[in-house]
Amino acid sequence: MGRAGRCLAVLAGLLPAAGLSAPAFAEDVDLELVLAVDISGSVDHVEARLQRQGYLQALVDPRVVAAITSGERRRIAVTYMEWAGAHYQNVVAGWTVVRDMASARTFAAAVAAHPVTTERWTSISAAIDFALGLFGTNPHRGVRKVLDISGDGKNNNGGLLEPARARALKAGVTINGLPIVNDRPNPWGLPPPKDMDRYYFERVIGGPGSFIVVARGFRSFGDAVKAKLALEIAGEIAAPPRRPLKLAQRRR
């Protein structure tokens, strides 16, 4: 079993203690965060596992937990969903309040317990609309609402991207992006789309302080997501992450 597999197994073993049932009461939090992860057909099973592993490591990274506890309320509410075409959006781990390393590990265990899979097509528009519904069902209330979208493909299925993005911004949701710039052919042997960083910057992200962090391939994804989570949880861009990551910020 490889390193990624061992980490998944360890985190999954924590799940019985997770107790991720519906919360007994609502809490005020600094941030409501939806992690929306692309598992469309352009992501093969190896890449899907690397992507999942990147999130599992980031969720329990001390820098990320420090960002969570640095806010006024010292906690956030987070949920993790996976998406592909308009037909597929799936909540892997429901709304959970994370306030320390223990609760971060609990949430990561819930994500790890879900099988890694891939689906067809890429509908960023449907992912945005589905995420808006998740914000509506969140019992916890945050000062900010952020949708964190990662992906390696352009919107090619479902509704138009621009209206979905506009609906999110109207609802007060900031959209941040983690485009994966990858030169590896997709499972059908076709080249990956060009200029994914520009596409996410110009077409996907939006809202006050919105930004992208670019992952240069799936093997650098873990470093990218750690940097991105720490930045968006803290609510300000204090300094750009180190290379090979690339950060670009919008001012509106």
C-alpha positions in Angstrom: 0.0 0.0 0.0 1.4 3.4 -1.0 1.7 6.5 1.2 -1.6 7.9 -0.1 -3.4 4.6 0.6 -2.0 4.4 4.1 -3.1 7.9 4.9 -6.6 7.2 3.6 -6.8 4.1 5.7 -5.6 5.8 8.9 -8.1 8.7 8.4 -10.9 6.3 7.6 -10.1 4.4 10.8 -10.9 7.6 12.8 -14.5 7.7 11.4 -16.3 5.8 14.2 -15.3 8.6 16.5 -16.4 11.2 14.0 -20.0 11.4 15.0 -20.9 13.6 12.0 -24.6 13.5 12.6 -26.9 16.6 12.3 -25.8 19.2 14.8 -27.8 19.6 17.9 -27.6 23.4 17.6 -26.5 26.1 15.2 -23.3 28.0 15.8 -22.0 31.4 14.7 -18.8 30.8 12.7 -16.2 33.0 10.9 -16.7 31.3 7.5 -19.1 29.0 5.7 -16.9 27.0 3.2 -18.0 24.7 0.5 -15.1 22.6 -1.0 -16.2 21.6 -4.5 -13.9 19.1 -6.1 -13.9 18.1 -9.8 -14.0 14.4 -10.5 -15.1 14.7 -14.1 -13.9 12.3 -16.9 -10.7 14.2 -17.5 -9.6 13.2 -14.0 -8.5 9.6 -14.0 -8.5 7.4 -10.9 -4.8 8.1 -10.1 -5.4 11.8 -10.4 -8.6 11.6 -8.4 -6.7 9.9 -5.5 -3.9 12.5 -5.6 -6.5 15.2 -5.5 -8.4 13.6 -2.6 -5.1 13.1 -0.8 -4.2 16.7 -1.2 -7.4 17.8 0.6 -6.9 15.2 3.3 -3.4 16.5 4.1 -4.5 20.2 3.8 -7.4 19.8 6.2 -5.2 18.7 9.0 -2.2 20.9 8.2 -1.1 23.0 11.2 -1.2 26.2 9.0 -4.8 25.6 8.0 -5.9 24.8 11.5 -4.1 27.9 12.8 -6.0 30.0 10.2 -9.3 28.5 11.4 -8.5 29.4 15.0 -7.3 32.9 14.2 -10.8 34.4 13.5 -13.0 36.2 16.0 -15.2 33.1 16.5 -12.2 30.7 16.2 -14.2 28.2 14.1 -15.6 27.6 10.6 -18.3 25.4 9.1 -17.2 23.3 6.1 -18.7 20.8 3.7 -17.0 18.7 1.0 -18.7 17.9 -2.3 -17.6 16.3 -5.5 -19.0 17.2 -8.9 -18.8 16.3 -12.6 -21.5 16.8 -15.2 -24.9 18.4 -14.6 -26.1 14.9 -13.6 -23.6 14.5 -10.7 -23.0 16.4 -7.5 -22.4 14.5 -4.3 -21.9 15.6 -0.7 -19.1 13.5 0.6 -19.0 15.1 4.1 -21.8 17.3 5.3 -21.6 20.6 7.2 -19.2 20.3 10.1 -17.9 22.9 12.6 -14.1 22.7 12.7 -12.5 24.5 15.7 -9.3 22.7 16.4 -7.0 19.9 15.2 -9.3 17.2 16.6 -12.4 18.4 14.7 -10.3 18.9 11.6 -9.2 15.2 11.8 -12.8 14.2 12.3 -13.9 16.0 9.2 -11.0 14.6 7.2 -11.9 11.1 8.4 -15.4 11.5 7.0 -14.0 12.6 3.6 -11.5 9.7 3.6 -14.2 7.1 4.2 -15.9 7.9 0.9 -14.7 5.8 -2.1 -12.7 7.7 -4.7 -14.5 7.7 -8.0 -14.8 9.6 -11.3 -17.8 10.6 -13.4 -18.5 12.1 -16.9 -18.5 15.7 -18.2 -17.7 19.0 -16.5 -20.4 21.3 -15.3 -19.0 24.1 -13.2 -22.4 25.9 -13.5 -24.2 22.9 -12.0 -21.6 22.7 -9.2 -22.1 26.4 -8.4 -25.9 26.1 -8.3 -25.6 22.9 -6.1 -23.3 24.7 -3.7 -25.7 27.6 -3.4 -28.3 25.0 -2.2 -25.8 23.7 0.4 -25.4 27.2 1.8 -29.1 27.3 2.2 -29.2 24.2 4.2 -26.3 25.1 6.5 -27.6 25.4 10.1 -24.5 27.5 11.0 -24.2 31.1 10.1 -20.9 32.7 9.1 -19.6 36.2 8.5 -18.4 35.1 5.0 -19.5 32.5 2.5 -16.9 31.0 0.2 -17.2 28.5 -2.6 -13.8 26.8 -3.3 -13.8 25.1 -6.7 -11.0 23.0 -8.0 -10.8 21.5 -11.5 -8.9 20.8 -14.6 -11.6 21.4 -17.3 -13.9 24.0 -18.7 -17.6 24.1 -18.4 -18.9 21.7 -21.2 -22.2 20.4 -19.9 -25.4 21.7 -18.2 -26.3 25.4 -18.0 -24.2 28.4 -19.0 -21.5 29.4 -16.5 -22.0 33.1 -16.4 -25.6 33.1 -15.0 -24.6 30.5 -12.3 -21.7 32.7 -11.3 -23.9 35.7 -11.2 -26.4 33.9 -9.0 -23.6 33.1 -6.5 -22.3 36.6 -6.4 -25.8 38.0 -5.9 -26.2 35.7 -2.9 -23.1 37.1 -1.3 -20.9 34.0 -2.1 -17.3 34.6 -3.0 -16.0 32.0 -5.5 -12.3 31.1 -5.3 -10.6 28.7 -7.8 -7.9 26.1 -7.8 -7.3 25.4 -11.5 -5.1 22.4 -12.2 -2.8 23.1 -15.1 -1.8 19.7 -16.5 0.0 18.6 -19.7 -1.1 15.0 -19.2 -3.5 13.7 -21.9 -6.9 12.8 -20.6 -8.2 9.2 -20.5 -9.3 9.4 -24.1 -5.9 10.5 -25.3 -6.9 14.1 -26.0 -4.7 17.0 -24.8 -5.8 19.0 -21.7 -7.5 22.4 -22.2 -5.2 25.3 -22.5 -5.1 28.4 -20.2 -7.0 26.9 -17.4 -5.6 29.5 -15.0 -6.8 32.3 -17.2 -10.2 30.6 -17.7 -10.7 30.3 -13.9 -9.5 33.8 -13.3 -11.7 35.4 -16.0 -14.8 33.2 -16.0 -15.1 31.3 -12.7 -14.0 33.3 -9.6 -15.7 36.4 -8.3 -16.7 38.4 -5.2 -14.7 40.5 -2.8 -11.1 39.4 -2.6 -11.6 36.4 -4.8 -8.5 34.6 -6.1 -7.0 31.6 -7.7 -4.1 29.4 -6.7 -2.8 27.4 -9.6 -1.7 23.8 -9.2 1.0 22.7 -11.7 -0.3 19.2 -12.2 -1.9 16.8 -9.7 1.3 16.0 -7.9 1.6 19.6 -6.7 -2.1 19.8 -5.8 -1.5 19.1 -2.1 0.8 22.1 -1.7 -1.6 24.3 -3.7 -4.7 23.4 -1.6 -2.8 23.9 1.7 -1.8 27.4 0.6 -5.3 28.2 -0.7 -7.2 27.0 2.3 -5.0 29.0 4.7 -5.5 32.1 2.6 -9.2 31.9 2.2 -9.9 30.9 5.8 -7.9 33.9 7.0 -9.9 36.1 4.7 -7.0 38.1 3.4 -4.1 37.7 1.0 -1.2 38.4 3.2 1.5 37.0 0.9 1.6 34.8 -2.2 2.4 31.2 -1.8 5.9 30.0 -2.7 6.6 28.6 -6.2 5.7 26.5 -8.1 2.3 27.8 -7.1 0.8 30.9 -8.7 -1.7 33.2 -7.1 -3.9 35.8 -8.8 -6.4 38.0 -7.0 -9.5 39.8 -8.2 -10.5 43.1 -6.5 -14.2 42.8 -7.0 
